[in-house]
Amino acid sequence: MSVYLQILLLFFAFIIFVVIALYAGGLGVRRTCFKIIEEMEEASAFSAAKAIKLQEERKNFFRVGTGNIRPKALNILISDKIVIKTGSGKYYLDKDKLAQVKK
């Protein structure tokens, strides 16, 4: 096999690896979003009066793993207006927006 063909195959293998890694990361964030929503539904946090406290930052900067996905997932839910942050730093779900997303 020629060197150029080997380089080309290595390049395509690298591209496939990166795509799979990004897809797996996206699935992790998606799963964490569903866990946050489930946690808030169990607490019946559907209004500012029943809002709950959630982890919005990393607990430890040097800790790696799925615990670092939670703040990113929470930011995604906030930007999609599914989760609303109160002035006191607590969070609750928007029932109407959640119903739209579940459809």
Backbone torsions as a table, in degrees:
resi	resn	phi	psi	omega
1	MET	NA	136.4	-177.0
2	SER	-74.0	158.5	-179.4
3	VAL	-63.6	-38.7	-179.2
4	TYR	-65.4	-37.9	177.5
5	LEU	-67.9	-38.7	177.5
6	GLN	-63.9	-42.4	178.8
7	ILE	-64.2	-42.0	178.8
8	LEU	-63.1	-44.8	178.1
9	LEU	-64.7	-39.5	177.5
10	LEU	-63.9	-40.6	177.8
11	PHE	-62.2	-46.5	178.9
12	PHE	-65.8	-37.0	176.6
13	ALA	-63.5	-39.9	177.9
14	PHE	-64.7	-43.9	178.9
15	ILE	-61.4	-43.8	178.9
16	ILE	-63.2	-41.7	178.4
17	PHE	-61.2	-44.0	-179.7
18	VAL	-64.2	-42.4	179.2
19	VAL	-62.7	-43.7	179.2
20	ILE	-64.9	-41.0	179.2
21	ALA	-64.0	-42.4	178.1
22	LEU	-65.7	-39.6	178.4
23	TYR	-64.4	-43.7	179.6
24	ALA	-64.5	-38.7	176.8
25	GLY	-64.1	-40.6	177.0
26	GLY	-63.6	-38.4	177.1
27	LEU	-65.2	-35.8	178.0
28	GLY	-65.1	-42.9	178.5
29	VAL	-65.8	-40.5	179.3
30	ARG	-62.2	-45.1	179.3
31	ARG	-63.2	-39.5	179.1
32	THR	-67.5	-36.8	175.3
33	CYS	-59.7	-44.2	178.8
34	PHE	-64.9	-35.4	177.7
35	LYS	-66.4	-40.9	178.5
36	ILE	-64.0	-44.2	178.7
37	ILE	-62.4	-43.3	179.3
38	GLU	-62.6	-42.0	178.9
39	GLU	-61.8	-40.6	-179.9
40	MET	-73.2	-34.0	176.5
41	GLU	-66.5	-40.6	178.2
42	GLU	-62.7	-34.0	178.8
43	ALA	-84.2	-1.2	-177.4
44	SER	54.4	42.3	-179.5
45	ALA	-86.6	75.4	-178.4
46	PHE	-111.7	4.7	177.8
47	SER	-147.4	165.7	-179.1
48	ALA	-63.5	-29.3	-179.9
49	ALA	-70.1	-28.8	-178.8
50	LYS	-106.0	17.4	-178.3
51	ALA	-62.0	149.9	-178.8
52	ILE	-121.1	160.2	178.4
53	LYS	-85.7	134.0	178.5
54	LEU	-127.9	154.6	176.7
55	GLN	-72.1	118.3	-179.3
56	GLU	-112.8	-3.5	177.4
57	GLU	-133.5	162.7	174.9
58	ARG	-64.4	140.8	176.5
59	LYS	-72.4	-39.6	-177.8
60	ASN	-138.5	125.5	-177.1
61	PHE	-61.8	-34.5	-175.1
62	PHE	-86.9	-5.7	179.0
63	ARG	-78.5	130.6	178.0
64	VAL	-113.2	158.9	177.8
65	GLY	126.2	-161.8	-174.3
66	THR	-71.8	-18.3	178.2
67	GLY	-63.2	-23.3	179.6
68	ASN	-81.7	-10.0	179.8
69	ILE	-81.0	-29.5	-174.7
70	ARG	-56.3	-48.4	178.0
71	PRO	-62.0	-36.3	178.1
72	LYS	-66.0	-42.8	178.8
73	ALA	-63.7	-40.2	178.2
74	LEU	-63.9	-41.3	177.6
75	ASN	-63.6	-35.9	177.2
76	ILE	-65.6	-43.8	179.0
77	LEU	-64.4	-37.0	177.9
78	ILE	-68.0	-43.2	-179.0
79	SER	-67.5	-28.3	176.2
80	ASP	-84.6	1.3	178.6
81	LYS	63.7	25.3	174.9
82	ILE	-83.9	-38.3	177.0
83	VAL	-111.1	137.2	-178.3
84	ILE	-119.0	135.0	179.7
85	LYS	-95.9	131.4	178.1
86	THR	-85.1	172.6	178.9
87	GLY	-66.9	-25.1	-178.9
88	SER	-87.7	4.8	177.1
89	GLY	87.9	13.2	177.3
90	LYS	-101.5	168.7	-173.8
91	TYR	-130.1	147.9	173.0
92	TYR	-144.9	162.2	-177.5
93	LEU	-90.8	143.6	171.5
94	ASP	-89.7	109.8	-175.7
95	LYS	-57.7	-44.4	-176.4
96	ASP	-65.1	-46.2	-179.6
97	LYS	-66.0	-38.1	178.3
98	LEU	-63.8	-40.9	178.3
99	ALA	-63.8	-38.5	177.4
100	GLN	-63.0	-42.8	-177.2
101	VAL	-68.1	-36.8	-178.2
102	LYS	-71.6	-18.1	179.5
103	LYS	-70.8	NA	NA
